[in-house]
C-alpha cells in the first residue's frame, strides 16, 4: 500500500515546464493519487505529450479536474490526421499501478483526446480506444 500521495497538478506542471511544446494547462490543486514513486507517471505524461505532438503542432490543452471518486485528466489537440498511430500497450500496465484507466478518442481530421481517470475506490478496466 502506498504511504504518500502524489500531487497530480504539480507533477503535470513539472513535466510541462520541461517540454518544448505548446501547452495550455488548467489544474485543480486538490488532485492526487496514492503512490510513492512518481517516475513511471512522469514517463506516461511525457509519452502522451510526445504522442499528441506528433498528431499536430497546435497547442495541447490539458485539464485536470477533481471529482468525487477520483481525478480526471484530459489531453486534447486538434489534428488534420486521418489515422491514429497506435499507443503503446505499456501505458495500460503503468496506469493500472496508479488505479487509473485511459481512454483515447479520435475524430479523424478533427482531434485526438486522451482521458485518464485516477480512481480512489477501485481498480479500473483496460484502456479504451474509440476511433
PEBEL-V322926 format. One line per field, one symbol per residue. ss: DSSP state (a for helix, b for strand, c for the rest). A space follows every 50 residues. Layout:
# PEBEL-V322926
ss->???
This chain:
# PEBEL-V322926
ss->ccccbbbaaaaaaaaaacccccbbbbbccccbbbccccaaaaaaaaaaaa aaaaaccccbbbbbbbbccbbbbbbbbbcccccccccccaaaaaaacccb bbbbbbbcccbbbbbbbbbccccccccbbbc
